[in-house]
């Protein structure tokens, strides 16, 4: 008995590859139509005499090590003195009022309530930009 051996064609099917390339081309052409054109507009903003310059920022660092002492910008301070220092720094009557921010660096062994108490003092003095430093 004779077996007839047919040769198989191992060339890639170019018709389906061409379809895929055209579909990708159409996809990229359509997706570029959704570019945000509002960023390209040349807008002249009006000026205001009441506008505040955001350049004036007072920054404080409160450090709270595990020994439960409090340091304001590197100087040891009590809770009562901390509140007084922050109140004088905010100065609610000053024009324009400088923005004040506080970074709290507290030891992870410190009781949670102590850190929340310091955050409450900051909030009570009018400081709303309060950050917690983490590793």
Rosetta blueprint (number, residue, H / E / L):
1 X L
2 X L
3 X L
4 X L
5 X L
6 X L
7 X L
8 X L
9 X L
10 X L
11 X L
12 X L
13 X L
14 X H
15 X H
16 X H
17 X H
18 X H
19 X H
20 X H
21 X H
22 X H
23 X H
24 X H
25 X H
26 X H
27 X H
28 X H
29 X H
30 X H
31 X H
32 X H
33 X H
34 X H
35 X L
36 X L
37 X H
38 X H
39 X H
40 X H
41 X L
42 X L
43 X L
44 X L
45 X L
46 X L
47 X L
48 X L
49 X L
50 X L
51 X L
52 X L
53 X L
54 X L
55 X L
56 X L
57 X E
58 X E
59 X E
60 X E
61 X E
62 X E
63 X E
64 X E
65 X L
66 X L
67 X L
68 X L
69 X L
70 X E
71 X E
72 X E
73 X L
74 X L
75 X E
76 X E
77 X E
78 X L
79 X H
80 X H
81 X H
82 X H
83 X H
84 X H
85 X H
86 X H
87 X H
88 X H
89 X H
90 X H
91 X L
92 X L
93 X L
94 X L
95 X L
96 X L
97 X L
98 X L
99 X E
100 X E
101 X E
102 X E
103 X E
104 X E
105 X E
106 X E
107 X L
108 X L
109 X L
110 X L
111 X L
112 X H
113 X H
114 X H
115 X H
116 X H
117 X H
118 X H
119 X H
120 X H
121 X H
122 X H
123 X H
124 X H
125 X L
126 X L
127 X L
128 X L
129 X E
130 X E
131 X E
132 X E
133 X L
134 X L
135 X L
